[in-house]
């Protein structure tokens, strides 16, 4: 199916991305490649099916499944991944502690848009460097806009690019973090002073200043790493799989995302349209009215999805579209994942 | 159990939350229309920058402005940044200072990175609207807030506490405290959790139902199950493959419904899956069902 060693599964929320990622992992391991599925917030039943619990946070755990090659799963721990980056690039133990103990940093990983997305890619980089697996399938965190995922490293680097902030804050705190006398600041200082005093409050500013101050020695290393991580996504061994709903009204979003991937030089292996409602044969005559109404709803769903599939295929041109039918229950047992893997394999376009 | 609608009618703020893709915006619109029909002046506040709510009413996109939908219902799509800028303007007054602050890298970092601030700005706007402090909204009785789909539903309502922890003084700290007291007051604020009867949305709804009451110090008000299928109709032809499809889909939903009910014994409104695209007709049809269900 997929020849490349790194597979990034992307898509909007609620489309069954995690399940498709797990099924791709199953297919890969059955094809003889030692495979890791790195996932984020899978459902309880999928966790059970894969046999992974909290112990799989940040650590590959073997999935109890007879395959020619091993299949492992692991859960993304964004905070842990960020902490490891700090440890890696901090010049010494004191610098490391100043960041890890900083109040602003502790809240940062949970609140700053893009941290989670970035840490997912960082983790992919980390794992690919370890070279333990011949294939890694990365299930990406749900984002309001799937696009957030693509520029997350740039955004975080821009945020951490503390030069501008350190200069702006410099007159405010002395090297020991105490508030400097303000009368020397002149007109510009008074503008900033008004802002600090009345809008932000000095506590937060001090936390932020200390954080950016402490982060400065790490910044070059961190930026270099981010560039490498971003470059990993563009390397020939990486492909994307976009999972989407077939519903006709979702097609513009899917198309938009596919185009953005192409614009960024990222390679889309296929679009997987998940949970397609079946098209129904025309109703027989003389149906009971209540059933006729239910059947019309099913027919409407089938017709809506069929229109979506047709429209997307026409618009995507040569890009492969893999169609997965609706199943009553989201696959969450290994046999069910195997069936989905079979279906994916059968419908996947041949690798040229 | 007292009827739900009169209860919700007296609240000033309705927060509609739940996992992305479950029909939150549609439900927020249904609630907003229902309250407007009951005589309240309603502002439907949307936070998703992609703007979907206007399509439900066939009005132009808001782009931050108030769009009047009907005499008692208005719509606004709001970026948190805009609210923060407004607060800065109010506090500093002097245009030259305002411009300098808004352009400064310190503010950029503060607005972009302070934990919980974006969420507090959204709730804060609702508070300001209700207290007549927001520009150009006129008198509003009820704000219906369609919670942003980013991340987890709990992050919006957890934000005031988070902000209070990291920002101790100034207008944003005060804003966070005002919101905490509004959101924590069950007589002024209602929280509705929307879900579809699928595993992950139900999971997130159950987590919200478990976490939020403790976090807010008050019970939640209603769970809305969206896109629900009724049992297979009598007289369905067993040989018809469609009947089997329906039966399986309904069975899977029922299992999730039972799970949801084990974690929630409060008001539960089930709204049907309808063969209608997102738009005014869908909102109207769901509103009729809501009124029947919630009566």
HADDOCK unambig.tbl for C-alpha pairs under 7 A between the chains (distance, minus, plus):
assign (segid A and resid 13 and name CA) (segid B and resid 20 and name CA) 5.93 0.50 0.50
assign (segid A and resid 13 and name CA) (segid B and resid 21 and name CA) 6.51 0.50 0.50
assign (segid A and resid 14 and name CA) (segid B and resid 20 and name CA) 6.72 0.50 0.50
assign (segid A and resid 14 and name CA) (segid B and resid 21 and name CA) 5.87 0.50 0.50
assign (segid A and resid 43 and name CA) (segid B and resid 200 and name CA) 6.03 0.50 0.50
assign (segid A and resid 107 and name CA) (segid B and resid 115 and name CA) 6.01 0.50 0.50
assign (segid A and resid 108 and name CA) (segid B and resid 115 and name CA) 6.31 0.50 0.50
assign (segid A and resid 111 and name CA) (segid B and resid 115 and name CA) 5.11 0.50 0.50
assign (segid A and resid 111 and name CA) (segid B and resid 116 and name CA) 6.32 0.50 0.50
assign (segid A and resid 112 and name CA) (segid B and resid 113 and name CA) 5.47 0.50 0.50
assign (segid A and resid 112 and name CA) (segid B and resid 115 and name CA) 6.83 0.50 0.50
assign (segid A and resid 142 and name CA) (segid B and resid 151 and name CA) 6.82 0.50 0.50
assign (segid A and resid 143 and name CA) (segid B and resid 150 and name CA) 5.95 0.50 0.50
assign (segid A and resid 143 and name CA) (segid B and resid 151 and name CA) 6.54 0.50 0.50
assign (segid A and resid 144 and name CA) (segid B and resid 149 and name CA) 5.68 0.50 0.50
assign (segid A and resid 144 and name CA) (segid B and resid 150 and name CA) 4.81 0.50 0.50
assign (segid A and resid 159 and name CA) (segid B and resid 109 and name CA) 6.79 0.50 0.50
assign (segid A and resid 164 and name CA) (segid B and resid 105 and name CA) 6.38 0.50 0.50
assign (segid A and resid 165 and name CA) (segid B and resid 105 and name CA) 5.90 0.50 0.50
assign (segid A and resid 165 and name CA) (segid B and resid 106 and name CA) 5.72 0.50 0.50
assign (segid A and resid 168 and name CA) (segid B and resid 106 and name CA) 6.70 0.50 0.50
assign (segid A and resid 191 and name CA) (segid B and resid 97 and name CA) 5.46 0.50 0.50
assign (segid A and resid 192 and name CA) (segid B and resid 101 and name CA) 6.69 0.50 0.50
assign (segid A and resid 195 and name CA) (segid B and resid 101 and name CA) 6.70 0.50 0.50
assign (segid A and resid 198 and name CA) (segid B and resid 91 and name CA) 6.98 0.50 0.50
assign (segid A and resid 198 and name CA) (segid B and resid 170 and name CA) 5.29 0.50 0.50
assign (segid A and resid 199 and name CA) (segid B and resid 88 and name CA) 6.65 0.50 0.50
assign (segid A and resid 199 and name CA) (segid B and resid 170 and name CA) 5.05 0.50 0.50
assign (segid A and resid 199 and name CA) (segid B and resid 171 and name CA) 5.71 0.50 0.50
assign (segid A and resid 199 and name CA) (segid B and resid 172 and name CA) 6.91 0.50 0.50
assign (segid A and resid 200 and name CA) (segid B and resid 170 and name CA) 5.80 0.50 0.50
assign (segid A and resid 201 and name CA) (segid B and resid 167 and name CA) 6.58 0.50 0.50
assign (segid A and resid 201 and name CA) (segid B and resid 168 and name CA) 6.64 0.50 0.50
assign (segid A and resid 201 and name CA) (segid B and resid 169 and name CA) 4.93 0.50 0.50
assign (segid A and resid 201 and name CA) (segid B and resid 170 and name CA) 5.27 0.50 0.50
assign (segid A and resid 203 and name CA) (segid B and resid 167 and name CA) 6.58 0.50 0.50
assign (segid A and resid 203 and name CA) (segid B and resid 168 and name CA) 6.62 0.50 0.50
assign (segid A and resid 204 and name CA) (segid B and resid 166 and name CA) 5.91 0.50 0.50
assign (segid A and resid 204 and name CA) (segid B and resid 167 and name CA) 5.43 0.50 0.50
assign (segid A and resid 280 and name CA) (segid B and resid 242 and name CA) 6.90 0.50 0.50
assign (segid A and resid 288 and name CA) (segid B and resid 235 and name CA) 5.52 0.50 0.50
assign (segid A and resid 288 and name CA) (segid B and resid 236 and name CA) 6.72 0.50 0.50
assign (segid A and resid 290 and name CA) (segid B and resid 233 and name CA) 5.64 0.50 0.50
assign (segid A and resid 291 and name CA) (segid B and resid 233 and name CA) 5.03 0.50 0.50
assign (segid A and resid 291 and name CA) (segid B and resid 234 and name CA) 6.94 0.50 0.50
assign (segid A and resid 291 and name CA) (segid B and resid 235 and name CA) 6.64 0.50 0.50
assign (segid A and resid 291 and name CA) (segid B and resid 236 and name CA) 5.27 0.50 0.50
assign (segid A and resid 295 and name CA) (segid B and resid 242 and name CA) 6.90 0.50 0.50
assign (segid A and resid 297 and name CA) (segid B and resid 274 and name CA) 6.90 0.50 0.50
assign (segid A and resid 297 and name CA) (segid B and resid 275 and name CA) 5.34 0.50 0.50
assign (segid A and resid 300 and name CA) (segid B and resid 275 and name CA) 6.06 0.50 0.50
assign (segid A and resid 328 and name CA) (segid B and resid 248 and name CA) 5.36 0.50 0.50
assign (segid A and resid 328 and name CA) (segid B and resid 249 and name CA) 5.14 0.50 0.50
assign (segid A and resid 328 and name CA) (segid B and resid 252 and name CA) 6.32 0.50 0.50
assign (segid A and resid 329 and name CA) (segid B and resid 252 and name CA) 6.06 0.50 0.50
